[in-house]
Amino acid sequence: MALIRTDAVATGGRPTAKVSPAPGRRPSGRWTALAFLAPLVVYLLVFYAYPLYRNIELSVHDYTPRAFVQGDPEFTGLDNYRAVLSDDAFLAALRNTALFTLVSIAFQYALGLALAVFFQRGFRLSAVLRAMFLVPWLLPLIVSASTWSWMLNSDNGIVNAFLRAFGIGQINWLTSPGTALLSVTVANIWLGIPFNLVILYAGLQNIPASLYEAAGLDGANAWQRFWRITFPLLRPVSAITLLLGLIYTLKVVDIIWIMTRGGPADASATLAIWSYREAFGTGQPDFSPAAAVGNLLILIAFAAGLLHVRMQRKEGIS
């Protein structure tokens, strides 16, 4: 039961009743905070912590379809990781992953930034054009990949038809080891430009227009305003955009699988494709090596995240 205490108000001398919490009663604010926090904790445990645990558990056992059914996989320790790292396909897949990821995020960022600066000026139909640039981002990935496969088809693709009009012979975009990785990289760049455009355009809106006006009065040209004002002030937004692009591109499977299935002769096989192929792409699934490759990708993404946090802290200190 609450205790009622009566005090006199200094101004009027009238008694005022104050209710103090009963002894032993906890403030309700703590329970309210826990109630709001609980859904997030459950979400992180169910969709992040448990799948990560299962992936690690898969990678240190010999999981076969029979072991899945019977529930008695053999413990192998780090043997799956040793097998993956010593496989002849590992270095090729690592090189393809590095090329595919770095080239994709570099061009996605550069083109997205150029478009964001272009739309920042504001002109008639600017909003309509920005909406049109979001179309690749909104399309289902299977539709986008199938469209690119048709466009780059060696026999009746629109790209080769266009090149033939200029006297250029047939190019086997998806079936030649020299062009397969380039083809899937171009498709992935096209898909990622809208994301960079949206994030960077939002970042540009936070830069005060007065800075550009002052620079213009000091005689700065367009390039100087971009290099001295826009680019430095966009650095925090650029960092998180590149980090998210890196994490997304590392795990790209659908675009490459639909267009080339990692071929020909593993010319476009990345670590993500290798992991998917081991688990689901053959008639004899091998889940444990696939989980080991997936964990290597997680470590790469985790290292990139740590580097981002370290750079942000260093900039904050400086």
C-alpha positions as CSV (number, residue, x, y, z in Angstrom):
1,M,0.0,0.0,0.0
2,A,1.4,3.4,-0.9
3,L,2.4,5.8,1.8
4,I,0.9,9.3,1.6
5,R,3.1,12.2,2.9
6,T,1.7,15.7,3.4
7,D,4.0,18.7,2.9
8,A,3.2,22.4,3.0
9,V,3.7,24.3,-0.2
10,A,6.0,27.2,0.6
11,T,4.2,29.7,-1.5
12,G,0.6,29.2,-0.3
13,G,1.0,27.2,2.9
14,R,-1.5,24.7,1.6
15,P,-0.8,21.1,2.3
16,T,-0.1,18.9,-0.7
17,A,-0.3,15.1,-0.7
18,K,2.6,13.3,-2.2
19,V,2.5,9.6,-3.0
20,S,5.7,7.7,-2.5
21,P,6.2,4.2,-3.7
22,A,5.7,1.5,-1.1
23,P,8.8,-0.2,0.3
24,G,10.0,-3.0,-1.8
25,R,8.2,-2.0,-5.0
26,R,10.4,-1.8,-8.0
27,P,10.1,1.1,-10.5
28,S,7.9,0.1,-13.5
29,G,10.4,1.8,-15.9
30,R,12.8,-1.0,-15.7
31,W,10.2,-3.6,-16.7
32,T,9.0,-1.3,-19.5
33,A,12.5,-1.1,-20.9
34,L,12.9,-4.9,-20.7
35,A,9.6,-5.4,-22.4
36,F,10.8,-3.2,-25.3
37,L,14.2,-4.9,-25.4
38,A,12.9,-8.5,-25.3
39,P,11.7,-8.7,-29.0
40,L,15.1,-7.5,-30.2
41,V,16.9,-10.0,-28.0
42,V,14.6,-12.8,-29.2
43,Y,15.1,-11.7,-32.8
44,L,18.9,-11.7,-32.5
45,L,19.0,-15.0,-30.8
46,V,16.7,-16.8,-33.2
47,F,17.9,-15.3,-36.5
48,Y,21.6,-14.6,-35.8
49,A,23.0,-16.4,-32.8
50,Y,21.4,-19.8,-33.3
51,P,22.1,-20.0,-37.1
52,L,25.7,-19.0,-36.4
53,Y,26.0,-21.7,-33.8
54,R,24.5,-24.2,-36.2
55,N,26.8,-23.2,-39.0
56,I,29.9,-23.6,-36.7
57,E,28.5,-27.0,-35.5
58,L,28.0,-28.1,-39.1
59,S,31.6,-27.2,-40.0
60,V,33.2,-29.2,-37.2
61,H,31.3,-32.4,-37.9
62,D,30.9,-34.7,-40.9
63,Y,27.3,-34.0,-41.8
64,T,25.9,-36.2,-44.6
65,P,22.3,-36.7,-45.5
66,R,22.4,-39.9,-43.5
67,A,23.9,-38.1,-40.5
68,F,21.1,-35.5,-40.7
69,V,18.5,-38.2,-40.6
70,Q,20.1,-40.3,-37.9
71,G,21.5,-37.4,-35.9
72,D,25.0,-39.0,-35.4
73,P,27.5,-36.9,-37.3
74,E,31.2,-37.7,-36.7
75,F,33.2,-35.0,-35.0
76,T,36.0,-33.9,-37.3
77,G,37.3,-30.7,-35.6
78,L,39.1,-28.4,-38.0
79,D,39.5,-31.0,-40.7
80,N,36.8,-29.4,-43.0
81,Y,38.6,-26.1,-42.8
82,R,42.0,-27.8,-43.6
83,A,40.3,-29.5,-46.6
84,V,38.8,-26.2,-47.9
85,L,42.1,-24.3,-47.5
86,S,44.1,-27.0,-49.2
87,D,41.7,-27.5,-52.1
88,D,42.9,-26.4,-55.5
89,A,39.7,-24.4,-56.0
90,F,40.1,-22.3,-52.9
91,L,42.6,-19.8,-54.3
92,A,40.7,-19.4,-57.5
93,A,37.5,-18.8,-55.6
94,L,39.2,-16.4,-53.3
95,R,40.6,-14.4,-56.3
96,N,37.2,-14.4,-58.0
97,T,35.6,-13.2,-54.7
98,A,38.1,-10.4,-54.3
99,L,37.7,-9.2,-57.9
100,F,33.9,-9.5,-58.0
101,T,33.5,-7.7,-54.6
102,L,36.0,-4.9,-55.0
103,V,35.1,-4.0,-58.6
104,S,31.4,-4.2,-57.8
105,I,31.5,-1.9,-54.8
106,A,33.9,0.5,-56.4
107,F,31.8,1.1,-59.5
108,Q,28.5,1.0,-57.5
109,Y,29.8,3.7,-55.1
110,A,31.3,5.8,-57.9
111,L,28.3,5.8,-60.1
112,G,25.9,6.1,-57.2
113,L,27.8,9.1,-55.9
114,A,27.9,10.7,-59.4
115,L,24.1,10.3,-59.7
116,A,23.5,11.6,-56.2
117,V,25.4,14.8,-56.9
118,F,23.6,15.1,-60.2
119,F,20.2,14.9,-58.6
120,Q,21.2,17.1,-55.7
121,R,21.0,20.2,-58.0
122,G,17.2,19.7,-58.4
123,F,15.5,20.1,-61.7
124,R,12.3,19.3,-63.4
125,L,11.5,15.6,-63.4
126,S,14.3,15.0,-60.9
127,A,12.0,13.0,-58.6
128,V,10.7,10.9,-61.5
129,L,14.2,10.0,-62.7
130,R,15.2,9.1,-59.2
131,A,12.3,6.8,-59.0
132,M,13.2,5.2,-62.3
133,F,16.7,4.5,-61.1
134,L,15.2,2.5,-58.2
135,V,13.6,-0.1,-60.6
136,P,16.7,-2.5,-60.6
137,W,16.6,-2.5,-56.8
138,L,12.9,-3.3,-56.7
139,L,12.9,-6.1,-59.2
140,P,13.2,-9.7,-57.9
141,L,16.7,-10.9,-58.4
142,I,15.7,-13.9,-60.4
143,V,14.0,-11.5,-62.9
144,S,17.1,-9.3,-63.1
145,A,19.5,-12.2,-63.5
146,S,17.3,-13.8,-66.2
147,T,17.1,-10.6,-68.1
148,W,20.9,-10.2,-68.0
149,S,21.3,-13.8,-69.2
150,W,19.1,-13.1,-72.1
151,M,20.8,-9.8,-73.0
152,L,24.3,-11.5,-72.9
153,N,23.2,-14.6,-74.7
154,S,25.9,-15.5,-77.3
155,D,23.4,-16.3,-80.2
156,N,20.4,-14.0,-79.8
157,G,21.4,-11.6,-77.0
158,I,20.7,-7.9,-77.5
159,V,24.3,-7.0,-76.6
160,N,25.8,-9.1,-79.4
161,A,23.2,-7.9,-81.8
162,F,24.2,-4.3,-81.0
163,L,27.9,-5.1,-81.5
164,R,27.3,-6.9,-84.8
165,A,25.8,-3.6,-86.1
166,F,29.3,-2.2,-85.7
167,G,31.0,-5.1,-87.3
168,I,32.1,-6.8,-84.0
169,G,32.0,-10.5,-84.0
170,Q,30.2,-12.8,-81.5
171,I,31.4,-12.7,-77.9
172,N,30.6,-15.6,-75.6
173,W,29.9,-13.5,-72.5
174,L,28.6,-16.2,-70.2
175,T,30.3,-19.3,-71.7
176,S,33.9,-18.0,-72.0
177,P,36.3,-18.2,-69.0
178,G,37.7,-14.8,-70.0
179,T,34.3,-12.9,-69.9
180,A,32.1,-14.9,-67.5
181,L,33.3,-13.1,-64.3
182,L,33.1,-9.7,-66.0
183,S,29.5,-10.4,-67.1
184,V,28.2,-11.3,-63.7
185,T,30.2,-8.3,-62.2
186,V,28.5,-5.9,-64.6
187,A,25.1,-7.3,-63.7
188,N,25.8,-7.0,-60.0
189,I,27.0,-3.4,-60.4
190,W,23.7,-2.5,-62.2
191,L,21.8,-4.0,-59.3
192,G,23.7,-2.1,-56.6
193,I,23.7,1.4,-58.0
194,P,20.2,2.3,-56.7
195,F,21.2,1.4,-53.1
196,N,24.2,3.7,-53.2
197,L,22.2,6.4,-54.9
198,V,19.6,6.4,-52.2
199,I,22.0,6.4,-49.2
200,L,24.4,9.0,-50.7
201,Y,21.6,11.3,-51.8
202,A,20.2,11.2,-48.3
203,G,23.7,12.1,-47.0
204,L,24.0,15.0,-49.3
205,Q,20.8,16.5,-48.0
206,N,22.5,17.0,-44.6
207,I,25.3,19.2,-46.0
208,P,24.4,22.9,-45.4
209,A,23.9,24.9,-48.6
210,S,25.6,27.8,-47.0
211,L,29.0,26.0,-47.3
212,Y,28.6,25.8,-51.1
213,E,27.6,29.5,-51.2
214,A,30.6,30.6,-49.2
215,A,32.9,28.5,-51.3
216,G,31.3,30.0,-54.5
217,L,32.0,33.5,-53.1
218,D,35.6,32.5,-52.5
219,G,35.9,31.5,-56.2
220,A,35.8,27.7,-55.8
221,N,34.8,25.9,-59.0
222,A,32.5,22.8,-59.1
223,W,35.3,20.3,-58.7
224,Q,36.8,22.2,-55.8
225,R,33.4,22.4,-54.0
226,F,33.0,18.6,-54.5
227,W,36.5,17.7,-53.3
228,R,36.8,20.1,-50.4
229,I,33.2,20.1,-49.1
230,T,31.0,17.2,-50.5
231,F,33.4,14.3,-50.4
232,P,34.9,15.0,-46.9
233,L,31.5,15.6,-45.3
234,L,30.1,12.5,-46.9
235,R,32.8,10.3,-45.4
236,P,30.8,8.8,-42.6
237,V,27.9,8.0,-45.0
238,S,30.4,6.7,-47.6
239,A,32.0,4.4,-45.0
240,I,28.8,2.7,-44.0
241,T,27.6,2.5,-47.6
242,L,30.9,0.7,-48.6
243,L,30.7,-1.6,-45.6
244,L,27.1,-2.7,-46.4
245,G,28.0,-3.1,-50.0
246,L,31.0,-5.3,-49.1
247,I,28.8,-7.5,-46.8
248,Y,26.1,-7.8,-49.4
249,T,28.5,-8.6,-52.3
250,L,30.4,-11.2,-50.4
251,K,27.3,-13.3,-50.1
252,V,25.9,-12.9,-53.6
253,V,24.8,-16.3,-55.0
254,D,21.6,-15.9,-57.0
255,I,22.9,-13.6,-59.7
256,I,26.0,-15.7,-60.4
257,W,24.2,-19.0,-60.1
258,I,21.4,-18.1,-62.5
259,M,23.8,-16.5,-65.1
260,T,26.7,-18.9,-65.1
261,R,26.4,-21.4,-62.2
262,G,30.0,-20.4,-61.4
263,G,31.3,-21.6,-64.7
264,P,32.7,-22.2,-67.1
265,A,35.4,-24.2,-65.4
266,D,34.9,-22.3,-62.2
267,A,35.8,-19.0,-63.9
268,S,33.1,-17.1,-62.1
269,A,32.9,-19.3,-58.9
270,T,33.2,-17.2,-55.8
271,L,33.4,-18.5,-52.2
272,A,29.6,-18.0,-51.8
273,I,29.0,-20.0,-55.0
274,W,31.4,-22.7,-53.9
275,S,29.6,-23.0,-50.5
276,Y,26.1,-23.1,-52.2
277,R,27.3,-25.7,-54.8
278,E,28.7,-28.0,-52.1
279,A,25.5,-27.9,-50.1
280,F,22.7,-27.8,-52.8
281,G,24.2,-27.6,-56.2
282,T,25.1,-31.3,-56.7
283,G,23.2,-34.5,-56.3
284,Q,25.5,-35.4,-53.3
285,P,25.2,-32.6,-50.8
286,D,28.2,-32.1,-48.6
287,F,27.1,-29.7,-45.9
288,S,30.1,-29.6,-43.6
289,P,32.6,-28.1,-46.2
290,A,29.9,-25.7,-47.3
291,A,29.5,-24.5,-43.7
292,A,33.2,-24.1,-43.4
293,V,33.4,-21.9,-46.5
294,G,30.4,-19.9,-45.2
295,N,32.2,-19.3,-41.9
296,L,35.2,-18.0,-43.8
297,L,33.0,-15.5,-45.5
298,I,31.6,-14.5,-42.1
299,L,35.1,-13.9,-40.8
300,I,35.9,-11.7,-43.8
301,A,32.8,-9.6,-43.2
302,F,33.5,-9.5,-39.5
303,A,37.0,-8.2,-40.1
304,A,35.7,-5.5,-42.4
305,G,33.2,-4.5,-39.7
306,L,36.0,-4.3,-37.1
307,L,38.1,-2.2,-39.4
308,H,35.1,0.2,-40.0
309,V,34.6,0.6,-36.2
310,R,38.3,1.2,-35.7
311,M,38.4,3.9,-38.4
312,Q,35.3,5.5,-36.9
313,R,36.8,5.6,-33.4
314,K,40.1,6.9,-34.8
315,E,38.3,9.8,-36.6
316,G,36.3,10.5,-33.4
317,I,39.5,10.8,-31.4
318,S,41.2,12.9,-33.9
